[in-house]
């Protein structure tokens, strides 16, 4: 084969993360800069992940199907012309071009069309946010293809521009996204608060509400909240800074009671600002509220906090617990699910924080 037909390729996976201190609000929607820091637990890739292969070739330019950048997600073509995907491609190409400028022996990959093929190992119908794992995998796959020397923290700056929560999926374990101060977003990036191995008995279960379709997208929902909610100002000024500090301490000390209280309070605070948005946004429904009551009942029966619920921009519940308390937590949910109308019967349980 001639040099021109050579196909360069790299594959990578990125995990799903579930926030325990929520990102909700942008101070700059173009650069995707948040109004507040956030913190998440990265779930194991054997359970939930996106697998992405990035390839590029000079020969792609000669065929109409591959002559422009493309993305196939679960076998279906996705639009890559949006500003966020374009921002990621532009930034990755800029870094590759800098390497090529410094070393003329390198192939000019930055000038070739990109082809991405992505697959989620969890059903899209599960209603789990996939944009975080999706953009993290996209950025890492292209960075690997381009052999960029950038650290995960530097790559998180790029993934952030695809989707805010994606910057937290460049690390495993317990991850913070620091809001940063710089106007150009150069310090709004993720860092690892603790490795998964620091607190390896953490587990999550996902309760999938059967009507999981969300009414309001995160992007537009958070912008409406920023524009109209008075309660949101209080959340940003005092609630989140306090929750971030308490959460980091709880993780450092492996204090599940504190971890659980902050997780539940922060979820409640986030959904309260949604209700205070005008017109109001409701992500939780009756089925979600039944899960809250079930967690309260489980904790009351145990006489201590063994389970913590959290809800994102949809009705599904994620419940954190420790491995040693699997029986009262997972056992109870398996039992009650048969009786509560509106839950899918399957429980994704025993999800571990990822090791990588
Ligand atoms: C989070 N969520 O911290 C919060 C909690 C949903 C509720 O991050 O506009 O899809 O792409 O930056 O990252 C969902 O927001 O929003 C989200 P964009 P994203 O996980």
Boltz pocket constraint, residues with backbone or C-beta under 6 A from the ligand:
constraints:
  - pocket:
      binder: B
      contacts: [[A, 17], [A, 18], [A, 19], [A, 21], [A, 22], [A, 23], [A, 24], [A, 32], [A, 38], [A, 129], [A, 131], [A, 160], [A, 162], [A, 163], [A, 164], [A, 165], [A, 166], [A, 218], [A, 219], [A, 311], [A, 312], [A, 313]]
      max_distance: 6.0
